[in-house]
Amino acid sequence: MGVYRIVFEGPAAMALRIATELADAEGVELISSDSPSIVGGDTVKLGVAVEGALGAVTDAVAGIRDGMPAGASIGIADD
């Protein structure tokens, strides 16, 4: 088990859904969330911290990424 920072950048309307999907993912627990920051136009950046096994976290991120619109991104931060 580890703690990982996930960063989403994309449409503001998706930010809550992203956090909810991470919280609901099997083997992943959402432990904190930053407030979304405006990047430009309708685009926000959202950082959340999750706890879980690396495989469960990467599976959750990959599952979310598959349904995202062009131009949006999500990933595990290196920091």
RARATA-V38544 format. One record per residue. N is the residue number from 1. RES is the residue in one letter. SS is DSSP state (alpha for helix, beta for strand, coil for the rest). PHI is phi in radians with two decimals (NA if undefined). Layout:
BEGIN
n={N:N}
res={RES:RES}
ss={SS:SS}
phi={PHI:PHI}
END
This chain:
BEGIN
n={1:2:3:4:5:6:7:8:9:10:11:12:13:14:15:16:17:18:19:20:21:22:23:24:25:26:27:28:29:30:31:32:33:34:35:36:37:38:39:40:41:42:43:44:45:46:47:48:49:50:51:52:53:54:55:56:57:58:59:60:61:62:63:64:65:66:67:68:69:70:71:72:73:74:75:76:77:78:79}
res={M:G:V:Y:R:I:V:F:E:G:P:A:A:M:A:L:R:I:A:T:E:L:A:D:A:E:G:V:E:L:I:S:S:D:S:P:S:I:V:G:G:D:T:V:K:L:G:V:A:V:E:G:A:L:G:A:V:T:D:A:V:A:G:I:R:D:G:M:P:A:G:A:S:I:G:I:A:D:D}
ss={coil:beta:beta:beta:beta:beta:beta:beta:beta:beta:beta:alpha:alpha:alpha:alpha:alpha:alpha:alpha:alpha:alpha:alpha:alpha:alpha:alpha:coil:coil:coil:beta:beta:beta:beta:beta:beta:coil:coil:coil:beta:beta:beta:beta:coil:coil:beta:beta:beta:beta:beta:beta:beta:beta:beta:beta:coil:alpha:alpha:alpha:alpha:alpha:alpha:alpha:alpha:alpha:alpha:alpha:alpha:alpha:coil:coil:coil:coil:coil:coil:beta:beta:beta:beta:coil:coil:coil}
phi={NA:-2.51:-1.91:-2.28:-1.73:-1.87:-2.11:-1.96:-2.34:3.02:-1.02:-0.98:-1.11:-1.63:-0.99:-1.12:-1.09:-1.08:-1.06:-1.15:-1.12:-1.13:-1.11:-1.56:-1.17:-1.16:1.43:-2.17:-2.10:-1.33:-1.93:-2.86:-2.54:-1.38:-1.30:-1.07:-1.95:-1.33:-1.67:2.88:0.97:-1.79:-1.76:-2.18:-2.07:-2.25:-1.94:-2.33:-1.91:-2.23:-2.15:2.88:-1.23:-0.95:-1.08:-1.15:-1.17:-1.15:-1.11:-1.12:-1.13:-1.10:-1.11:-1.22:-1.02:-1.04:-1.77:-1.56:-1.29:-1.01:1.62:-1.59:-2.52:-2.60:-2.94:-1.53:-1.27:-1.39:-1.33}
END
